[in-house]
Amino acid sequence: MGKEKGIHFSLKHKSIRTQLIVYMGCFVVLPLCLALMVLNIYLQRVTTENKTGYDTTLLSQIKANADQMIEVTNYSTSMMMTSKSVLENLRTMARSEDSYDLYQAKTQLSARLSEMESSVLNAVGGKIAILTDSGYLIGAHNLSRTSVEYEGENWYQQIRSNGRKTTFSAELQDFFAEMTSSPIHDHRYLYIGRSVLDYSGENLGILLIQLSGTKIWGKFTQAMVPADEGTLYIFDSGRKMQMEYNGEKEALAESLAEEDAAFWEGTDSIIQGTLKNGYKYMAVSLEHGGNTLVYAVPGRVYLEGNLRISRNILGMVLLLIAATIITMVYFSKKLSKPLTDLVEKLENSESGILTLQEPELSFLEIHKFISSYNRAGHRIEELIEKVKTESHLKEKAHYEMLMSQISPHFIFNTVNSIRIMAREEHDERTSHALESLGEILHGVYDNRNGMTTVGQETALLEAYVDIMKLRFGNSFQYYNVIPTDLYFYEIPAFTMQPIVENAILHGVKDVTAGQIIVSAVEYEQDFLISIFNNGNSADRDMVEEMLKSPHRNRRTFTGMGLYNVNSRLKMLYGDSYGLIFKEQVKAGFEIWIRVPKRTDFQAHSAGRKERE
């Protein structure tokens, strides 16, 4: 068998278009697509968690609302069940037969029930009635016997055996339907039954209570049940449905009742799970009667948000790929065309040296290449002409002679040539730069004793700023607003320059529309010079470290730092003078220079004697 050849791909000698497409695809498009996929997974997870947390919170609020309503109902009905007048009326009804006493007892009970419905139970949408042992159904507007067969029913026996404890039974709906002319929908109300016992334990009847599902669910269902797809149930301890909201699917209630889940065992925390039919549920136990509150919703409701996110992310990926392909094809063509045109011109040139014309649509690199090539071509042509007129040996001897004559005078000749060239070519910028340089050199050599005036220091500062603007351009503005009355007072040479230099290099260097403002305030014995810049600020600890720690930066003009300036001022004038950091400035950096008023340059000697 022959040796198998592996697939090998190399970008060597490939075109700009090919390399651009490969690099952009591998290092830009692919990472962005992967990042979008990761973002898609993260957003789906967050969306699901937020939806679950939101529904859990609403279910907890419904539970709290239901528990509170049942608690209020139990408390108010307990007060009525132990009332002497209520018990006496029930005894009267038990032993009387169609008499005035019977009628009066029924009327008084009905009035008491009506009063409770209109007061306490009105807040929870409740209705109340009493079913006596003799078969009378007493309500707020009902005094007759009931036609409902109930004595042999299991729920009836359960209520009697539970005594005054609350018993939940949906079958109690028939009694309230009998007392009203309006139809009552199944499972729209929560029904509670409690036995009414006298002090001897004799059963006098059953207290029937109807609580409105609208009040129990409250307004939480508007936010919880999406597009009428979610369902709320209340099941009793026997897994029988007592009440529901939007529960038109009986199979769903049966599936929940058949589910062998932990929530049937009773728990205070919310339990979540998924049914076999794909429905997701949340369940929590109520405080009374062993009832369970259940919320069920189709699983696709939780997936809709994830699908929407996936579609959006996929659209973004496809759009990104399409935009990248179009952009790469366009720019690769735009990049390669000027180069291919230049190559064709050079290949078709007979002499190999020609003047190239810059294409209309070009780039900075192409412009530099053409300019450099043209300059090199002109120089080559000049050298060729020079070689034709002079011999090689003469050129070599002349070159060696020039090299041997290089001396320190070269520097001065160069400076002189720059000055003459600037004068002849009317180069104001170069002339101004030389003038500023002269001002600085004048300040250096004329102040060897270390002292100068505020005016001279200000002039030197102006010259220094002009030199720095040649380096940094107009990225900052310099303002000098020192009153001229202070120009005649002495100041150590190069006191303000290091601070301004620090403001330029570290303060306004990376700031748009940077400003450096030098001002002064005069007092009776001394004056303060303020140097402010609107660039990077500094905290107090950092400035104190700069003032206390010696540091010399040889890359700066004088090599002097804030520590040197501060130490020199304190040495000349005492500890009361020197640099002061104004920490109240939050946007920018400001430092003060405190100097005494002196006009004699030798006065600092007297200051030393006083301190000694």
ZASEVO-664406 format. One line per field, with one value per residue (C-alpha): residue number from 0; x, y, z. Coordinates in nm, 2 decimals, m for minus. Layout:
k	NUM  ...
X	X  ...
Y	Y  ...
Z	Z  ...
REM end
This chain:
k	0  1  2  3  4  5  6  7  8  9  10  11  12  13  14  15  16  17  18  19  20  21  22  23  24  25  26  27  28  29  30  31  32  33  34  35  36  37  38  39  40  41  42  43  44  45  46  47  48  49  50  51  52  53  54  55  56  57  58  59  60  61  62  63  64  65  66  67  68  69  70  71  72  73  74  75  76  77  78  79  80  81  82  83  84  85  86  87  88  89  90  91  92  93  94  95  96  97  98  99  100  101  102  103  104  105  106  107  108  109  110  111  112  113  114  115  116  117  118  119  120  121  122  123  124  125  126  127  128  129  130  131  132  133  134  135  136  137  138  139  140  141  142  143  144  145  146  147  148  149  150  151  152  153  154  155  156  157  158  159  160  161  162  163  164  165  166  167  168  169  170  171  172  173  174  175  176  177  178  179  180  181  182  183  184  185  186  187  188  189  190  191  192  193  194  195  196  197  198  199  200  201  202  203  204  205  206  207  208  209  210  211  212  213  214  215  216  217  218  219  220  221  222  223  224  225  226  227  228  229  230  231  232  233  234  235  236  237  238  239  240  241  242  243  244  245  246  247  248  249  250  251  252  253  254  255  256  257  258  259  260  261  262  263  264  265  266  267  268  269  270  271  272  273  274  275  276  277  278  279  280  281  282  283  284  285  286  287  288  289  290  291  292  293  294  295  296  297  298  299  300  301  302  303  304  305  306  307  308  309  310  311  312  313  314  315  316  317  318  319  320  321  322  323  324  325  326  327  328  329  330  331  332  333  334  335  336  337  338  339  340  341  342  343  344  345  346  347  348  349  350  351  352  353  354  355  356  357  358  359  360  361  362  363  364  365  366  367  368  369  370  371  372  373  374  375  376  377  378  379  380  381  382  383  384  385  386  387  388  389  390  391  392  393  394  395  396  397  398  399  400  401  402  403  404  405  406  407  408  409  410  411  412  413  414  415  416  417  418  419  420  421  422  423  424  425  426  427  428  429  430  431  432  433  434  435  436  437  438  439  440  441  442  443  444  445  446  447  448  449  450  451  452  453  454  455  456  457  458  459  460  461  462  463  464  465  466  467  468  469  470  471  472  473  474  475  476  477  478  479  480  481  482  483  484  485  486  487  488  489  490  491  492  493  494  495  496  497  498  499  500  501  502  503  504  505  506  507  508  509  510  511  512  513  514  515  516  517  518  519  520  521  522  523  524  525  526  527  528  529  530  531  532  533  534  535  536  537  538  539  540  541  542  543  544  545  546  547  548  549  550  551  552  553  554  555  556  557  558  559  560  561  562  563  564  565  566  567  568  569  570  571  572  573  574  575  576  577  578  579  580  581  582  583  584  585  586  587  588  589  590  591  592  593  594  595  596  597  598  599  600  601  602  603  604  605  606  607  608  609  610  611
X	0.00  0.12  0.18  m0.13  m0.10  m0.25  m0.44  m0.22  m0.33  m0.08  m0.13  0.22  0.21  m0.17  m0.35  m0.46  m0.82  m0.76  m0.57  m0.82  m1.11  m0.92  m0.81  m1.14  m1.33  m1.10  m1.03  m1.34  m1.65  m1.59  m1.53  m1.82  m2.05  m1.93  m1.98  m2.33  m2.40  m2.28  m2.49  m2.79  m2.75  m2.70  m3.00  m3.22  m3.11  m3.17  m3.51  m3.62  m3.50  m3.66  m3.99  m3.98  m3.89  m4.16  m4.43  m4.30  m4.33  m4.69  m4.78  m4.65  m4.86  m5.17  m5.10  m5.06  m5.38  m5.58  m5.44  m5.53  m5.89  m5.95  m5.80  m6.02  m6.33  m6.25  m6.20  m6.52  m6.73  m6.58  m6.70  m7.05  m7.06  m6.99  m7.24  m7.51  m7.78  m7.69  m7.68  m8.01  m8.18  m8.05  m8.18  m8.52  m8.53  m8.43  m8.72  m9.00  m9.23  m9.38  m9.44  m9.38  m9.07  m8.93  m9.00  m8.84  m8.53  m8.50  m8.54  m8.28  m8.03  m8.09  m8.03  m7.71  m7.58  m7.68  m7.49  m7.18  m7.19  m7.22  m6.93  m6.65  m6.72  m6.78  m6.41  m6.33  m6.64  m6.79  m7.14  m7.26  m7.55  m7.65  m7.79  m7.98  m8.03  m8.39  m8.32  m8.36  m8.12  m8.09  m7.91  m7.91  m8.23  m8.34  m8.55  m8.69  m8.61  m8.35  m8.44  m8.08  m8.04  m7.73  m7.77  m7.62  m7.33  m6.97  m6.89  m7.18  m7.05  m6.70  m6.80  m6.99  m6.70  m6.45  m6.65  m6.56  m6.25  m6.27  m6.37  m6.34  m6.60  m6.71  m7.05  m7.16  m7.22  m7.57  m7.69  m7.58  m7.72  m8.05  m8.05  m7.98  m8.15  m7.82  m7.63  m7.31  m7.03  m6.85  m6.53  m6.54  m6.58  m6.41  m6.66  m6.60  m6.82  m6.80  m7.01  m7.20  m7.18  m7.33  m7.14  m7.24  m7.10  m7.45  m7.45  m7.69  m7.62  m7.35  m7.21  m7.17  m6.92  m6.86  m6.55  m6.51  m6.23  m6.19  m6.09  m5.86  m5.68  m5.69  m5.51  m5.22  m5.37  m5.35  m4.97  m4.93  m5.16  m5.02  m5.27  m5.52  m5.30  m5.21  m5.44  m5.47  m5.61  m5.68  m5.70  m5.80  m5.60  m5.79  m5.66  m6.02  m6.03  m6.20  m6.16  m5.99  m5.91  m5.91  m5.93  m6.13  m5.91  m6.04  m5.76  m5.50  m5.67  m5.68  m5.31  m5.22  m5.43  m5.26  m4.91  m4.71  m4.53  m4.39  m4.63  m4.91  m4.72  m4.75  m4.47  m4.43  m4.18  m4.28  m4.22  m4.17  m4.20  m4.31  m4.61  m4.60  m4.81  m4.54  m4.71  m4.50  m4.64  m4.57  m4.73  m4.74  m4.95  m5.20  m5.21  m5.57  m5.73  m5.43  m5.52  m5.27  m5.24  m5.12  m5.02  m4.99  m4.89  m4.78  m4.41  m4.39  m4.48  m4.14  m3.98  m4.14  m3.90  m3.61  m3.72  m3.75  m3.40  m3.27  m3.43  m3.29  m2.94  m2.96  m3.07  m2.78  m2.53  m2.66  m2.66  m2.30  m2.18  m2.34  m2.22  m1.87  m1.85  m1.97  m1.73  m1.43  m1.50  m1.53  m1.23  m1.01  m1.08  m1.02  m0.69  m0.55  m0.65  m0.40  m0.12  m0.20  m0.21  0.13  0.28  0.15  0.31  0.64  0.65  0.57  0.84  1.14  1.39  1.25  1.25  0.94  0.73  0.41  0.08  m0.13  m0.47  m0.78  m0.90  m0.60  m0.47  m0.21  0.03  m0.01  0.05  0.37  0.49  0.44  0.60  0.90  0.93  0.92  1.18  1.40  1.36  1.46  1.76  1.87  1.84  2.05  2.31  2.33  2.39  2.65  2.83  2.84  3.02  3.26  3.48  3.42  3.75  3.70  3.36  3.51  3.80  3.56  3.34  3.63  3.74  3.40  3.38  3.72  3.61  3.32  3.39  3.20  3.15  2.90  2.63  2.67  2.68  2.37  2.18  2.31  2.19  1.84  1.82  1.93  1.69  1.40  1.48  1.50  1.20  0.99  0.93  0.76  0.71  1.08  1.18  0.94  1.08  1.43  1.32  1.16  1.47  1.67  1.45  1.49  1.87  1.88  1.69  1.93  2.25  2.14  2.01  2.31  2.25  1.92  1.69  1.48  1.16  0.80  0.80  1.11  0.98  0.66  0.84  1.05  0.72  0.57  0.87  0.86  0.49  0.55  0.82  0.58  0.31  0.54  0.55  0.19  0.02  m0.29  m0.41  m0.41  m0.45  m0.22  m0.35  m0.14  m0.35  m0.09  m0.13  0.16  0.20  0.36  0.62  0.89  0.89  1.16  1.11  1.35  1.43  1.24  0.97  0.66  0.81  0.83  0.46  0.35  0.55  0.39  0.04  0.13  0.28  0.04  m0.26  m0.39  m0.20  m0.50  m0.77  m0.97  m0.96  m0.71  m0.65  m0.37  m0.43  m0.17  m0.30  m0.20  m0.35  m0.16  m0.17  0.00  0.32  0.32  0.14  0.00  0.06  m0.21  m0.14  m0.46  m0.52  m0.86  m0.70  m0.65  m0.70  m0.50  m0.59  m0.43  m0.21  m0.05  0.03  0.17  0.39  0.51  0.60  0.78  0.97  1.27  1.24  1.43  1.31  1.59  1.34  1.19  1.34  1.50  1.48  1.32  1.01  0.75  0.97  1.27  1.06  0.89  1.22  1.40  1.12  1.11  1.49  1.49  1.19  1.10  0.84  0.55  0.61  0.63  0.37  0.01  m0.22  m0.58  m0.77  m1.12  m1.08  m1.26  m1.24  m0.88  m0.57  m0.46  m0.15  m0.05  0.30  0.33  0.62  0.70  0.71  1.07  1.24  1.61  1.76  1.99  1.71  1.70  2.03  1.87  1.60  1.86  2.02  1.69  1.61  1.96
Y	0.00  0.35  0.61  0.81  1.18  1.40  1.72  2.02  2.38  2.66  3.04  3.09  3.27  3.30  3.62  3.90  3.80  3.44  3.52  3.79  3.55  3.27  3.50  3.68  3.35  3.18  3.46  3.69  3.51  3.17  3.32  3.55  3.26  3.05  3.35  3.39  3.02  3.04  3.36  3.17  2.89  3.14  3.35  3.04  2.93  3.27  3.31  2.97  3.05  3.39  3.24  2.96  3.21  3.45  3.17  3.04  3.38  3.42  3.07  3.16  3.48  3.28  3.03  3.31  3.47  3.14  3.06  3.41  3.39  3.05  3.16  3.47  3.26  3.00  3.27  3.45  3.14  3.00  3.31  3.26  2.88  2.95  3.23  3.16  3.31  3.09  2.78  2.86  2.92  2.59  2.41  2.57  2.45  2.10  2.06  2.28  2.19  2.46  2.71  3.07  2.99  2.79  3.08  3.33  3.11  3.07  3.45  3.53  3.28  3.42  3.77  3.67  3.50  3.80  4.03  3.81  3.79  4.17  4.24  3.99  3.75  4.03  4.10  3.74  3.70  3.44  3.30  3.11  2.89  2.64  2.29  2.18  1.83  1.86  1.94  2.32  2.51  2.86  3.12  3.50  3.48  3.12  2.97  2.65  2.28  2.15  1.92  1.78  1.42  1.43  1.20  0.90  1.08  1.03  1.40  1.45  1.18  1.31  1.66  1.53  1.31  1.60  1.82  2.18  2.12  2.24  1.98  2.07  1.92  2.03  1.85  2.14  2.33  2.18  2.36  2.71  2.64  2.57  2.91  3.11  3.15  3.19  2.88  2.80  2.67  2.36  2.41  2.79  2.82  2.66  2.49  2.43  2.24  2.25  2.08  2.31  2.15  2.27  2.27  1.91  1.80  1.74  1.80  2.08  2.11  2.19  2.53  2.56  2.82  2.92  3.12  3.29  3.16  3.50  3.64  3.34  3.36  3.74  3.94  3.70  3.49  3.77  3.77  3.40  3.22  3.29  3.30  3.11  2.80  2.76  2.60  2.63  2.36  2.30  1.93  1.79  1.53  1.25  1.40  1.51  1.85  2.12  2.42  2.52  2.81  2.77  2.40  2.29  1.98  1.71  1.48  1.71  1.71  1.33  1.31  1.53  1.32  1.00  1.15  0.98  1.30  1.42  1.71  1.47  1.40  1.76  2.02  2.39  2.43  2.45  2.13  2.13  1.84  1.73  1.51  1.24  1.45  1.73  1.96  2.13  2.17  2.35  2.24  2.36  2.25  2.49  2.53  2.40  2.06  1.90  2.08  2.12  2.41  2.31  2.52  2.33  2.47  2.32  2.27  2.47  2.78  2.77  2.69  2.97  3.23  3.00  2.94  3.31  3.37  3.08  3.23  3.57  3.44  3.23  3.53  3.73  3.45  3.43  3.80  3.82  3.56  3.72  4.07  3.93  3.76  4.07  4.29  4.06  4.02  4.40  4.50  4.22  4.34  4.70  4.60  4.38  4.58  4.88  4.63  4.42  4.73  4.84  4.50  4.50  4.85  4.74  4.42  4.61  4.87  4.82  5.01  4.90  5.26  5.47  5.73  5.57  5.75  5.69  5.53  5.73  5.47  5.39  5.34  5.50  5.21  5.23  5.60  5.55  5.27  5.48  5.79  5.59  5.41  5.74  5.90  5.60  5.60  5.97  5.91  5.61  5.82  6.10  5.85  5.70  6.04  6.11  5.78  5.87  6.20  6.09  5.79  5.55  5.61  5.99  5.94  5.71  5.95  6.24  6.04  5.94  6.30  6.42  6.15  6.25  6.61  6.53  6.72  6.88  7.18  6.96  7.03  7.40  7.39  7.18  7.42  7.71  7.54  7.48  7.85  7.96  7.71  7.83  8.19  8.12  7.90  8.13  7.83  8.01  7.69  7.60  7.96  7.97  7.64  7.77  8.09  7.89  7.67  7.99  8.11  7.78  7.78  8.14  8.05  7.76  7.96  8.29  8.14  7.94  8.08  7.89  8.20  8.39  8.60  8.50  8.68  8.51  8.17  8.24  8.33  8.01  7.82  7.97  7.86  7.51  7.47  7.57  7.30  7.04  7.14  7.05  6.71  6.66  6.90  7.10  6.82  7.06  7.44  7.64  7.95  8.18  8.42  8.52  8.89  9.10  9.26  8.93  8.92  9.10  8.86  8.60  8.23  7.93  7.86  7.56  7.56  7.56  7.38  7.02  7.05  7.17  6.89  6.64  6.78  6.74  6.39  6.24  6.47  6.57  6.33  6.11  6.37  6.53  6.91  6.91  7.24  7.36  7.68  7.86  8.13  8.31  8.47  8.74  8.77  9.02  8.82  8.56  8.44  8.11  7.99  7.74  7.48  7.30  7.05  6.88  6.54  6.24  6.31  6.16  6.06  6.21  5.91  5.89  6.27  6.25  5.96  6.17  6.47  6.25  6.01  6.12  6.02  6.14  6.08  6.13  6.13  6.46  6.80  6.87  6.53  6.70  6.55  6.70  6.58  6.79  7.10  7.07  7.00  7.30  7.54  7.42  7.44  7.80  7.94  7.70  7.43  7.67  7.70  7.45  7.24  7.20  6.94  7.05  6.73  6.89  6.89  6.57  6.63  6.70  6.77  7.10  7.18  7.51  7.66  7.88  8.13  8.44  8.78  8.87  9.08  9.04  8.72  8.70  8.72  8.34  8.36  8.56  8.30  8.03  8.23  8.28  7.91  7.83
Z	0.00  m0.08  0.18  0.25  0.20  0.47  0.39  0.46  0.41  0.42  0.39  0.25  m0.09  m0.06  m0.17  0.06  0.00  0.10  0.41  0.52  0.48  0.67  0.96  0.99  0.99  1.24  1.48  1.45  1.31  1.48  1.83  1.79  1.69  1.98  2.22  2.08  2.14  2.50  2.54  2.40  2.66  2.94  2.85  2.82  3.16  3.31  3.14  3.27  3.62  3.62  3.50  3.76  4.04  3.93  3.93  4.27  4.42  4.29  4.41  4.76  4.76  4.66  4.94  5.19  5.07  5.09  5.44  5.56  5.42  5.58  5.91  5.92  5.83  6.10  6.36  6.28  6.26  6.58  6.76  6.62  6.69  7.06  7.09  7.35  7.14  6.84  7.04  7.22  6.88  6.75  7.06  7.01  6.65  6.76  7.01  6.86  6.58  6.36  6.64  6.69  6.89  6.59  6.35  6.58  6.62  6.25  6.19  6.45  6.31  5.96  6.08  6.25  5.94  5.73  5.96  5.94  5.56  5.52  5.77  5.82  5.53  5.28  5.27  5.16  4.94  5.18  5.22  5.53  5.62  5.90  5.83  6.14  6.25  6.18  5.81  5.81  5.59  5.74  5.54  5.51  5.30  5.35  5.63  5.47  5.49  5.24  4.96  4.94  5.05  5.28  5.58  5.41  5.24  5.35  5.37  5.62  5.84  5.81  5.92  6.22  6.32  6.28  6.51  6.51  6.29  5.93  5.68  5.31  5.07  4.72  4.78  5.00  4.67  4.64  4.96  4.83  4.49  4.66  4.83  4.51  4.18  3.99  3.87  4.06  3.85  3.97  4.17  4.15  4.53  4.83  5.07  5.44  5.69  6.07  6.33  6.58  6.92  7.25  7.57  7.64  7.31  7.15  6.77  6.69  6.31  6.05  5.97  5.59  5.45  5.08  5.00  4.66  4.44  4.29  4.63  4.69  4.36  4.36  4.09  4.09  3.82  3.57  3.59  3.65  3.40  3.05  2.77  2.98  2.96  3.33  3.58  3.96  4.18  4.55  4.64  4.98  5.17  4.98  4.65  4.56  4.38  4.59  4.37  4.04  3.82  3.44  3.50  3.19  3.13  3.37  3.25  3.39  3.74  3.72  3.62  3.92  4.16  4.03  4.05  4.31  4.42  4.75  4.77  4.87  5.18  5.30  5.29  5.36  5.07  4.70  4.51  4.14  3.89  3.54  3.46  3.19  2.96  2.96  3.21  3.47  3.82  4.14  4.46  4.82  5.12  5.28  5.66  5.71  5.64  5.47  5.14  4.86  4.62  4.28  3.97  3.64  3.30  2.97  2.95  2.62  2.81  2.97  2.63  2.44  2.58  2.51  2.15  2.10  2.23  2.01  1.70  1.77  1.84  1.52  1.32  1.47  1.38  1.02  0.99  1.13  0.89  0.59  0.69  0.75  0.41  0.23  0.42  0.37  m0.01  m0.04  0.16  0.03  m0.32  m0.22  m0.05  m0.32  m0.63  m0.57  m0.50  m0.81  m1.02  m0.89  m0.96  m1.32  m1.37  m1.23  m1.43  m1.75  m1.69  m1.92  m1.70  m1.37  m1.24  m1.30  m1.12  m0.98  m0.95  m0.64  m0.71  m0.63  m0.37  m0.16  0.19  0.41  0.36  m0.02  0.00  0.20  m0.03  m0.34  m0.18  m0.06  m0.39  m0.59  m0.36  m0.39  m0.76  m0.78  m0.56  m0.77  m1.09  m0.93  m0.82  m1.16  m1.31  m1.05  m1.13  m1.49  m1.43  m1.15  m1.10  m0.83  m0.66  m0.65  m0.49  m0.23  m0.14  m0.11  0.12  0.35  0.36  0.47  0.74  0.88  0.92  1.16  1.49  1.77  1.54  1.36  1.62  1.60  1.22  1.22  1.45  1.23  0.92  1.07  1.16  0.81  0.65  0.86  0.77  0.40  0.38  0.61  0.84  1.13  1.33  1.32  1.40  1.69  1.82  1.80  1.98  2.26  2.29  2.32  2.60  2.79  2.74  2.84  3.16  3.23  3.19  3.34  3.66  3.79  4.14  4.14  4.18  3.94  3.93  3.88  3.55  3.42  3.54  3.36  3.04  3.07  3.13  2.82  2.61  2.76  2.69  2.32  2.29  2.44  2.20  1.92  2.06  2.17  1.92  2.04  2.26  2.55  2.62  2.85  3.04  3.25  3.46  3.72  3.80  3.67  4.02  4.13  3.84  4.04  4.34  4.36  4.32  4.29  3.93  3.77  4.05  3.83  3.53  3.69  3.80  3.46  3.30  3.53  3.43  3.06  3.08  3.33  3.37  3.03  2.81  2.74  2.79  2.52  2.54  2.82  3.01  3.23  3.42  3.62  3.85  4.17  4.48  4.68  5.06  5.30  5.36  5.08  4.77  4.64  4.28  4.17  3.89  3.78  3.51  3.42  3.36  3.59  3.96  4.24  4.60  4.90  4.99  4.65  4.65  5.00  4.89  4.59  4.82  5.08  4.86  4.65  4.29  3.99  3.64  3.39  3.10  3.21  3.12  3.45  3.61  3.91  4.08  4.32  4.62  4.50  4.44  4.78  4.96  4.80  4.90  5.26  5.27  5.15  5.33  5.61  5.67  5.64  5.26  4.98  4.78  4.90  4.75  4.71  4.77  4.74  4.36  4.24  3.86  3.78  3.98  4.15  4.36  4.52  4.56  4.87  4.85  5.07  4.92  4.85  4.58  4.68  4.54  4.85  5.10  5.12  5.30  5.58  5.60  5.65  5.94  6.11  6.10  6.23
REM end
